[in-house]
Amino acid sequence: MSKNGRKQATIGLGYFKQGDDLDRCIVKDDDGDVNTKETINNHIKLLEAVIEQLKSINDLIPDVNTCSLYGDTHYISIEGDERIIDQLISHNLAQIDENMDEPDSEVNDSDTSNEDKENNNNNEE
């Protein structure tokens, strides 16, 4: 996965969507009713854990760096100096996703697929 001393990994944060995340945090009383205060406290703990993870990632990245972040609907990707990415991985703050392409090849692949789509659309007309 490394190219020219650079590496790419994904960052998995412990939240997804606000409603789904709240659902994971629900605490019910003995009578089956949702305990609003305990549920909100659980949700706060979830978000605080994510904040701590982001702070740890931020602390491991030097002030002067060449890292890049890419966000998509379901993941965050970080690309940068191999030593920085390896350090994030060794601290369990990021992981290698073998299915991800290098950022340069993503751009080339998407450019090609857009051209292919245009050609296919023109051929259909």
Summary of the structure (lengths in Angstrom):
residues: 125
radius of gyration: 20.3
end to end distance: 40.8
largest distance: 65.4
contacts: 295
relative contact order: 0.19
helix: 51%
strand: 16%
